[in-house]
Structure formats: structure tokens, C-alpha cells
Amino acid sequence: MSETETVELRRYPSRKLYNKNSSSYVRLPEVAEMVRKGANIRVEDTETGEDVTRQVLLQIIMDQEGQTTGAMLSADLMMDMIRLHQSKASEMMTGLFEQSVAFIRTQQEQLASQMTGAMSGAMPQPWNVFDPAAMQEMQREYQKRLASFWSGAIPAMPGTAPKKAEPAPANDAEELKALRARLEELEKRAAKK
């Protein structure tokens, strides 16, 4: 399936789902697999013509979260979601959640491409995928995005001066080189023991 393919589904009163693209009935696990493979879905109710995509996706998430293994949403998180649902903070949380998931997806794609490069010999050192400096850089990037989200979402309190950004390292390449040298030194010490 291509990433941009939209699968048109129709939901009948019996809750059966009909895939208009393949002219066949599908079950929720099959719809979940389509989404995992990159398809966009759109579900239309046959009686009302209403778009019920969110309801179907929520049903899939609910089924997945009901399993004992692999649950992503803790009870505390779900209670917070319920509490925030009708508040003004819900819009802010939606944006934050979407940014966080987009960042995680980007990091997964980068890691996958690095792994592919490591396996094909394109990278001179395959362990760069697990380089602590690279992981720290990913964490710094995430924290910067999170901080920029919060600074834009929450206006400064009256009478307080805005925080000044911490100065960036003089040279990232030098910092990375120093971290690698430190890592090599630690590896040598560990090998001696």
C-alpha cells in the first residue's frame, strides 16, 4: 500500500465494515493493519452518511489497549485525558500529543535509515546507531521542540521577564568529537577490568 492511499470504508448498522476499494468486508484487525502499513482510512455510516472514522479508530485503539500486553495508555493518562477533554487545555494537549508522535515517527524513520545504512556497509562504524552522543542529540532536539511548544502555548506571566535561551555549544562537531574520545577512553578502561 502506498502511504497516500485512502481506503474508503462503509459501516453498516450491524457494524460490519465494507471496503469499497477491494469490494469486500473487513474486520477491525484488518483495518488496523491497513493503517500500520500507511493507508489513510475514511469510514462513512451507510444510514446517515456521517464520517465515523474517529469512532472506528477509537474502537481499534480500545481493542488494542484492552489487551494485557502492549498497552500504551496508562490508567493515569486516560484519567487525565478525561479530565482535560472539556477544558481549554484539551486543544493544547492535542497539539502537544501530535507533535510528540510526529517527533517519535521522525526518529524511528531516521533510526531505520541508519540501521539500513549500517547493514549495507554505508556507515563506517555500525555502532554509530547506538552512539550516546547521537541519542543525547535526539533528546536535546525533542526537549527544544517541547520547550518551544510550551513557550508558544503559555504566555509569560505579567511582571516576569522571559527566560533567555541557553547558549548553544560553540561547535557541535567539537562536542561530538570530545564525547567520542571520552567514550573510547571509557571502553578502554572497561576492557582492562
N, C-alpha and C positions, 0 to 999 in steps of 0.2 A: 504494500500500500504506500502511496506517496504521502508525504507529510501534509499536503494541502487538500487531499481528497475529503469531501464531505459526504458522509453516509447518511442518507435520508431514511428515517425510520418512521413507521406509523404505529401508534399504540391504540389497541382496540379496548373496548370496555372490559373485556376479560383479562386485560393487562398483557395480552400477547403482543409481541413486537414483530413487525413485518419490515424487512429490509427491502426498500424499493429498488435499490441498486442491483441486488442479486435475486430479487423476486423469491425470497424465502423467509421463513420465520426464523428468528434468532432469540436466544436466551440472554439474560443479563451477563453471564460469564463471557459469552462470545462478544458482546458489546464492549465489555471491559478490555478484552484482548485487542479489539479494533483500536480502542483509544491508546492502549500501550504501544501499539505499532505505529502511532502517529496520526491516525484518522481523526477528523473532526466529525462529530455526530450532531444531528438535529432530529429531534423527536417531536412529532405532531400528533395531537389527540384526534382520533377519527371523528368523534362526535362533535367536538367544539371547534376544532381547527386550531386550538391553542398550542403554543410552543411549550412542551413539557420536558424539554431537555434537562433542565436543572433537577427536576424531580427524579428522572431516571438515573442521572449521575449520582444524586444523593442516595438512591437505593443501592447502587453498586458500592458506594463508599460504606454505607451502613452494613451491607453484607460482608465486606472485607474487614471492617472494624469489629464485627461480631465474632470473627474467628479468634481463637486463643493465641495464635502466633501471628506476628507481623503487624500488629495494630500500631498505627502511627499517632493516633489521638488519645492522649491520656484523659482520664475522667476529669481531672482538674482543668485541663484545657477546654474540654467540652462544656463544663460548667461556666467557665469564663466566657466562652463564645455565646452561651445562652444569656448570660448577664449583660453582655455588651451589645447583643443583637438589636435592641430597640434604642440604644443610646447614640449620641453623636459620634462616639468613638468608633462605632462599627465601620464607618467609611474609612477612617484612618487605619483601622486594623486590616481591612480588606486590602488596601494599598500596600501595607507593610507585608502582609502574607504573600501577596502576588509578587512583590519584589524579592522576597526571600526565596520563594520557589523558583523564580527566574534565575536568581543567582546560583542556586544549587544545580539547576539544569545546565547552566553555562559551565560550572566547574566540572560536572560529570562529563560533559562533551569534551572539555579540554583534557581531562584525565584519560578519557577513552582514546583521544587522538595521540596523546603522549604514549599510552600503552601500545597502540598500534605502531607508532614510530619505534618504540623500544624493541618490539618483537621483530620488526623488519630490519633492524640494524641502523636505522636512520639517526638514532641518538648515540653519541659516543659513549655515554655511560647510562645503562638502563636503570640504575638506581636513582637517577635524577627525578623519576616519577615520585619517589618517596623522600625526596630531599627535604629536610626540615625547613630549610630556608624558603623553599617553594611553598610548603604548607603554611608557613608563617605569612608569606606574602598573600596567599589566598585569604587567610584570616584577617589580615590588615585591610584588604580590599573590601571584604564583607563588612567589617566594622566601619570603614569610611562610608559605605553606602547606607548602612543603618543610621549612622550619625547624621548624614545629610538628609535622610528621610525625616528623622526626628526634629532636626533644626528647622526644616521647612514646614513640618506639620504643626509644631507647637511654637507660637510666637513668644518672644522674650518677655519675661515678666517686667512690668513697669518698674523703673528705678534700678534695674540691673544692667550691667554692661555685658555685651555679647562676649562669649569666650573667644580668645584668639586661638587660631589653629596652631597645632604644634608644628615646628619647622620640620620639613621633610629631610631625610638624610641627604648629606651633601652629594653622595653618588651611590646609587643603588648597586651598581656593579662592584664598587669597592666594598660595600657592606656584604654583598653576596660572597665575594672572594674571601673576606675575612671569616665569614661564617663557615665556608667550606674548609678553610685552613684549620679552623677550630674543630670541626667535625673530624677531619683526618687525624688531628692530634689526639682526640678522644678515642678514635678507633684504634690507633697505635697503642695507647695506654691499656685499652680493654684487651687487646691481643696479647700483651705482655703478662697479664694476670692469669 
